[in-house]
Amino acid sequence: MTLYAHVAGSTVDTVSALPRLYFDGIEWHDWRGPGPWRTEPADAGWFPIMLSPRPDDTDTTTHDEKVVLVDGVPVQTWTARPWNTAEVGERDDRLARAADRAAVRALVAGINASIDEAKAAKVAAQAVVDAVAPTTVPQVWARVKDLARATRDTDNALIGAEQGVKALAKYVRDQ
């Protein structure tokens, strides 16, 4: 969206999108369509603003925007100033919320990894069960041991997922 400045005399009195309807004191102008218009926006004092990139904020300064006339053209300018107390509080709150979101994402990723591990262990256990049927008695005991190990691995993975869910719930409750 292009921003426009309304210039009255030698000062910018309004900054906005080009208004749909504008009354210049004599008649109404409708700029809804692509033109041509009875009166061009520039004829009514509306000029597109030359935009400039906003400088990055630092730990100590932020920037305020102002539109000024430079050689009759509205230009966006940025002035550095120190953060005020309210802005520092808002910035710290925003950073804390971002850290909270990152912590929750890490907990959820850990829970999902534990669930994936449990699913893999379950598949391994099923493979052992499927292999038991066509074996001899000594091989059955070996397969039973494999099954016990796979069951233990599944239990451990599910315990990890359960602990992750509890940690997530505690984290959310404490926030």
N, C-alpha and C positions, 0 to 999 in steps of 0.2 A: 504494500500500500504506500503510495506516495504521500508524503506530508507536505502541507502547504502552509505558508505564513500569510496572514493578512497584514499588509503594510499600510499604515495611515500616516501620511506625512513622511517623516524620516525614521519612524519607529515601527517595530513589529508589535501588534496588539493582540493577535490571536494565532495560535499554532494548532492545526487540526488537519483531518482529511478534508478534501475539497467538499464544502457543504452541497447538499443536493439542491436546496433552495437558498437563495441569498437576496436580501433586500438592500439595495444600495442607497435607500432614502428617497428614491424616485420610483423605481419599479422593481418587481421580483424577477430574479434570473433563475432558470432551471438548468442545472448542469448534470442531470441524471443520465442523459444519453451521451453518445460519443461526440456530439457536435455535428455540424457547426452550430454555434450558439448565437443568439442575437448580440450578446455581449460576451466577449472572451473573459475568462477568470482574471487574467492580468489587467484587463481594462477596469475591473472592479476591485483591483488591489490584491488579488490572490496570486502568489507566486510559489512555484515548487522550491522546496528547501534543499540546498546542497548539503548532503549528509556527510558526516565524518565518523570514522570508527571510534567507539568508546574505549578510552584507555583502560587497561586492566587495573583493578583495585589492588592495593597492597595491604599489609597488616595495619598500616597507620593512616592511609588516605583512601578516599573514594572520590568520585567525580560528579559534579552537577552539570546538567545540560542547560544551555541557553541558546536561543536563536537570535542572532544579531544581523544587522545589515552591513555587508562589506561591499563597497562600490555599488550599492543599490540592489545587491543580491542577498536574499536570506541564507545565512550559513549557520549550521549547527556547530557550536563550540562546546568544549568541556573544560571545566575549571576544577583543579584538584583542591581538596579541603580535608581536614582531619575527620575521622569518624566521630559522631557524637555518641553519647552514652547509650541511648536507645538503639541506635544502629549496631553498636558493638554487641549488645544483648541479643538482638535479633540474629545477627551473624553467628554468634556462639550457639544459639538455639538451633539454627539451621544446620550447623556442623555437627551438633550432638545428635540431631535426628538422622543425619546421613550415617553417622557411626552406628546408631541403633539399627538402621536398616541393614548395614553391612554385617553386623553381628547376627541378626536374625537369619540373613541369607546363609551365613556360614553354618549356623546350627541346622538349618533345613538341609543344606548340602550334606552334612554329616549323617543326618537321619536317613536321607535317601541312599547314601552309600551303604549304611548298615542294612537297609532293606534289600538293596541289590545283592549284597553279600549273602543275606539269608536266602534269597531266591536261588542264587548259584549253589549254595549248600543243599538246598532242597532238591535241585536237579541232580546233584551228585549222589544224594541219598537214594533217589528214585532209580538211578542207574545201577547202584549196588543191589537194590531189591530186584530189579529186572535180571541181573546177572546171577542171582542165587538159584533160580529155578533149575537150570540145566547142569548143576554142578554135583560133585561127589561130596560125601560127608566132611572130609577134611577141608575141602574148599568152602563148604558152607560156613565153617567156623571162621575162616579168614574173611568171608564176605560179611558175616555178622559183626566182626570187629570193624570192618570198613564202614558198615552201616552205623555202628555206635559212634565212630569218629565223625561221620557226616552229620548225625543227629546232634552231637555236641557242638559242631561248628555252626549249625543252624541256630541252636539255642543261644550260643554266644553272640551271633549276629543280631538276633532278635532282642537280646538283652541290651546290646549297644544301641539299637534303634529306640528301645524303651527309655534308656537313659538320656538319649538325645531329645526325645519328646518331653521328658520331665524337665530337662535343662531349659528347653525352649519355653515351656509353660512358666517356669520360675522366672525366667528373664522377662517375659511379657508381664507377669504379675508384678514384678518389682519395678517395672517402668511406670 
